Amino acid sequence: MIDVEDKTCPCCRGPLHLVGEDVAERLGVVPAQFRVLVTRRPRYACRACQEGVVQAPVLARLIESGLPTEALVAHVAIAKYADHCPLYRRAQIYGRQGIDLDRSTLADWVGRAAFLLRPVHARLLDKLKASSKLSPTRRPCRCSIRGAAGPRPASCGPTRGTSGRGPGPIRRAWSTSTPPTAPLPSRSSTSPASKGVLQVDGYGGYRPLAETGQVALAFCWAHVRRRFYELAAAGDAPIATEALERIKGLYAVEADIRGLTADQRVAAHQARSRPIVEELEPWLRSRLAAVSRKGKMADAIRYALARWSGLTLFLADGRIKIDSNVVERAIRVTLR
């Protein structure tokens, strides 16, 4: 409130009365503040018998005899994994607030939290196994957790700075009310998967799952398109250019039906995408016979034909996207 000091009329010196006000709003911030929580446990004894001392038991802690509260550990973990703020930057931020915490200490807190969150991880895997469609990703990452309590994901390696892969299988629901799910990183062919559709890239580690009959592999058209794009960008490559134009038609259909239900997507794929696919396969086979079998063009064509059943799986299943990169970009986790 900014008010005038003198509430008398400057002309006649009569009293002024309020006729209105101007209100302006601005956005401010109160920086996060550390606080020390002190726990007192009084001890009581009997003056008559002088035997025994009564005291309330110690409350359980996330880190026994440790400094942080559960809220502080959660704050560090969220800053690292949700806000993508590396631990060394967290240490610098806390240092500016007068709290000296080493990065290794923060890493230990995160590791202990991960160890105790194993039941949540197990529950996520159970829910993923019940899904009808999964999209595993294999994005490379750097692991910086060291000194962590309990077992660590094998994909993170034994030491700080080791390359890993993450996240692991992802369930991307069509309904916006159902959140995506991503458990711990895994690149193994024995990764948890539902008895349904696994939308993958060309990585061969997923083939054993398909051979056992557990899942059907839906391959990604973006990986097919990329090979022809590289050839077209390198120079005059009419076959690669025409392949890109044909594949472009599939992406045009996908753009038009984005957000529709699975049944509506199937109907659109059958009406518009199937003719493109049925013309593309014989065209690729004819071009394969006309180019050198040792050239990059032949490799690009064979890559597509070898995965044709998985590439065309989207025609009969509206849950499948032709581009697995769309799903991968939906959830990006950076381990630093």
N, C-alpha and C positions, 0 to 999 in steps of 0.2 A: 504494500500500500504506500503510494507516494502522495501525500496530502499537503495542502497549503498550510503554512504556519498561522497566518492571520485570517480568520473567518468573518471579518467585518468588511463592509463595502468600502472600497477605496474612495468613493465619491461622497456618500452621505454618512458613512460610518455605521450604517445599519447592519443587523445580522444577516449573513448569507445563508441560504438554504440549498440543499442538494437538488439539482435538476437533471443529473445524469452523470455518466462516467465513461471513460475510455478504457477498454480492457485489451491487453496485448499478451499473447502467450509465447513463450520460448521453451526450447527443449534443453534440459540440463542433465547432468549425470552425477551420481554419487559413486566414486570408485570403490571397487571391492576392498573390504577391510578385513584384516586378520584379527582374530580375537583368541584369547586364552581361556579355555574352559577349565575351571578348578572344581574338582570333585572332593567333597569332604565326607568322611565316614566316621562319625563319632563312635567312640567305644564306651561301653557302660559296664560297671561292676557293682556288685552288691556289698554294702558296708557291713551287713550283718554276718554273712558267711564268708565273704571275701574269697569265694571260689568261682572261677570262670569269668570270662569277659565276653560280653555280647556286642557284636558288630555286624552291620549289614554286609553281605557278600559283595565282592568286586563285580561290576558289570562287565560283560564280555566286550572285547575290543576286536576290531578288524585286524589290527597288528598288536599283538600282546606286548606290553611295555613300550609301545611305540609312541611317537610324537603326534601323528595326525589323527584327526577324527575321521569318521566314515564320510562325512560331507566333503572334507578336504581331499581325500583319496578320489572320491567321485568327481570332484572338480578337476583334478589333474587328468584323470582318464578321459573325461569328456573334452577337455581342451586339446588333448593329444589326438583322439580318434574322431571326434565329431567336428572340431574346429581346425584340425590339421595344424596344430601348433606344436612343434617339436619340444622335447623336454628341455633342451638347452636354452630355448627361448623362454620357457616357463621359469627356469631358474633365474634368468636375467630380469624378468618381470617381477618376480618375488624379491629379488635383490634390491630393486629400486624402492620397494616398500619396506626395506629394512629387515627382511627375512632371508637369511643365508641358508639356502638349500642346494646341495650338490646335485648334478644331473643323475648321478648313480643312485642317490637316495630316492629321487622321484621315480627312477626306473624300477627300483625295488618295490615301491608302493604299487606301481602299475602291475608288476608281475604278481604280487600277492593278491591283488584284486582279481586278476585274470584266473589265478588258481582257485579262488573261492567262487568264481562265477561258472565253474564247470557244470553245475546242475542246469544253469540257464542254457549253456551251450548244448548240453545233452537234449534239453527240451526243444531247442531250435532244430536239431537234427531229426528228432522224432516228427516234428511238424513238416519238415522238408520231405521226409520219406513218405509222408501221406499225400504229398502234392502230386498232381497229374502232369506237371510240366516244370522243368528246372532249366536254368541257364547258367552253367558253370563258367567262371572267368579265370584267367591265368595271368593277371596283370603283374609284372615284376615290381618288387618293392625292396627296400632296404630295411633291415631289422636292427634296431638300436637298443632293445631291451637287454640288460645285463644285470646279473645279481638277483634275478627274480626267483621267488620261492616257488617250489613245485615244478612239475613238468612243463616244458614249453612246446609249442607247435613245432613239429619236425621241419616244416617248411621255412622256419625262421633261422635255421642253422644254429651252430653251437656258440658263436661269438658275435659281438657287435659288428655291424657293417656287412654281415653275410646277406647275400641276395636271397629273397624268398618270393613267394607267389601269393597273391591275395586279390580280392576275397575269394571264397570258395563258391559252392553252389548258391545260386540266387533264385528265389521264387519271385517272379514279377507278375502280380495279379492284374487282370483286366479291370477289375473294379477298383476305383480309387479309394474305397473304404477299407480295402485290405492292404496293409503295408507290405513292402518287399521284405524278404528275409535273407540274411547272409550270415552263415556260420564261419568258423575259423577256416584259414586258407588250406587248400588241399589240391594237389595236382595228380594224385594217384588215380589209376583206373578203378580202384575200389572205393572211390568217393561215394558218399551216400547219395542215392538216387531213388526216385520213385519208380513204380512200375508204370511208366507212362512215356512222356517225351522229354528228351534231354537235348536242349538246343545248344550246339557247340560250334567251334571253328573246326579247322582241319586237323587238329592235334590227334595223333593216332592213339594216345593213351586211353581214349574213351571207347575204342572199338571192342575191347573185351566185354564191356557192359552190354553192348548190343549183341555180341555173340552168345551170351548167356540167356538172351531173351528177356532181360530185366527191363530194358528201355528201348525205345526207337530213337535213333540219332537224327536230329534235324539240323542240317548243315546251313552255313551262312553264305548268302549270296554276295555279301560285301567282300569276303575273301576271294571269291571267284572273280568278281569285278576288278579287284585291285590288281590282279595279275595282268589282265588285259589293259588296264589303265597305264600301268608301268611301261608296257610295250608301245602303246599309242603315244605316250609322252616322250619316249626316247627317239621317235622318228616316224617316218612314213610306214604305217602298219595298217593297211586297209581292213584286214581281217579283225584285228583288235578293235578298230574303230566301229566296225559294224556290230561286233559282239557287244560293245558298250551301248550302242543304240538299242539293241534288242533288250538288254537287261534293264535299260532305262525305263522301258515300258512297264516292267514289274514294279519298279519303285514308284511310278506314277499311280498305279493302282493302289499301292500301299498307302500313299499319301492321301488318296481320296477316301479310303475306308478307315483311316485312323480314328480310334475311339468308338467304333461300332462293336456290337456284340459278336461273339464267336460265330454264331449261325449266320449273321449278316456278312461277316468276312468270308466265310466259306462260299456263300452264294456269289459274292463278287469275284472271288478267285476262280470259281468254276466258269463264270461267264466271261471274264476278261483276262485272267492270268493264264488259264489253261491253254488257250490257243497260242499264246506267246511261247510257252514252255514246249508245247508239242512241235512247234516249228523250229525251236532253237536246237533241240537235240539232234535231229538229222542234219541240220546245217553244220553243227560242230563236227559231227562225224565225217561229213564230206570235206570240210576244211582240214581235218586231221590227216586225211589221205593225200592232201595236196601240198602239205608243208614237210619240211625236213623233220624226221622223227627225233633228231638230237637237238633241235632248236628250242628256244624259250617259248615260242608260240605253241609247239606241240605239248610242252610241259603244262602250259596254261589250260589247253583244251583237255588233256588227260586228267588234270586235277578236277575239272568240272564233271567230266563223264564218270570218273571213278566214284563220285559222291552223288550221282544223279538221283538215286532213290531218296536220299536224305534231303537233297535240295528241293525236291518236288513234294515233300511231305506236307508242306503248308497248304497245298491245294485242297486237302481233305480235312484239315484241322485248323479251325479259326484261331486257336490259341497261339499258333506259331507265327513269329515275325520272320520275314525274309532276311532281316539284318540283325544278327546277334549283337552287333556293336551298340545298337540302340539300348538293349538291356544292360550291357556292360557300362555304358555311360550313365545309366540311371543311378548306379551306386558306385561311387569312387572312394576307395579307402586307401589312404597313403600312410604307410608305415615308415617312419623316419627314425 
